């Protein structure tokens, strides 16, 4: 028994649900943006919102570093930027008030955090190098757009001052230069707005408000047509709800914009695997690996496809490669144990399944697979113990009830056999139902 893994959306936001009685901390600030001559209400709001988010993120980041009592080694600024990038991806800014008077844009906003929840979330994300990289890239895009917009704004103001002292024939040349810079400025503002909608899409996605998430991501793409991350997240969203054709289209679009998007190739392979298009799936996983040779998940997913196509030798090699990259890859140990079971190498099967359990003691499927492995070597006492453990962790584990019943049959304990087969039949197991019917037993 095995399970495919896909990469998740590149941005995770904390939801409003927090642990009962957990102490929350609120950061509230306001900011007023002074509009320039080329600013509209939209661009002024974008600039004000972006700066407001920066102010809050710096304050939240400083608080987190203080609370964690972190002693940095090496580049302290690099660490600060990493924390800001992560918090930008997991904390939502709520606008409390905003006003536009034609010259200034006033905004008041807050960020609410649960310190313990934040610490745990940061720890989880920090351990995922791909996730941190994506968040850092998002933060870098925003900062680059801010800096470029500021530079263009200053240059346009300088050109306007210079133009005021020129004669009419020369003014036309200055007007053309100003227009070119204004077009570039508006493009940067669109990028900043797109990032804002992207973050909102992440929040809606995390709250399982998929319809709203789609609208936000589509708005981000409308503002920034080459927004590969938004296309990718739409692919994840539609993959989650099994709209495979939509997911494929969005992943392919993300790849067309960013050809080295390894996560998109990996997820595209997972979609093809779900559609049983194994040839395409294998090609996608191999492409992901060619882009990122340390992609443990793609090796793992290749193992599943090779197993599905009865190429157990390749499956074993793929799982072993995944484990060599990620030594605590519990699912890979479980699946490797399953692959060895299929090849009748029960010693290595048991060894790897026990390794999975040592990493994750509540891994019900690994206990179930151990039950099968011990049945294969006629050690029914051990098998029964492991099936029972699987059921204790997953009370509706229908396959475990069925196999537990068969294990009891093997040692001629018919009472226990029937009791567990009846539970399996009641949960819908066809083989258990068929056996009981032949015995004239109802469930």
Secondary structure, DSSP 8 states (H G I E B T S, - for coil): ---------S-----S---TT--EEEEEEEEEEE--TT--HHHHHHHHHHHHHHHHHHHHHHHHHHHHT----S-HHHHHHHHHHHHHHH---EEEEEEE-SSEEEEEEEEEEEHHHHHHHHHHHHT-HHHHHHHHHHHHHHHHHHHHHHHHHHHHHHHHHHHTTS-HHHHHHHHHHHHHHHHHHHHHHHHHHHHHHHHHHHHHHHTT-HHHHHHHHHHHHHH-TT-HHHHHHHHHHHHHTT-HHHHHHHHHHHHHH-TT-HHHHHHHHHHHHHTT-HHHHHHHHHHHHHH-TT-HHHHHHHHHHHHHTT-HHHHHHHHHHHHHH-TT-HHHHHHHHHHHHHTT-HHHHHHHHHHHHHH-TT-HHHHHHHHHHHHHTT-HHHHHHHHHHHHHH-TT-HHHHHHHHHHHHHTT-HHHHHHHHHHHHHTT-HHHHHHHHHTT---
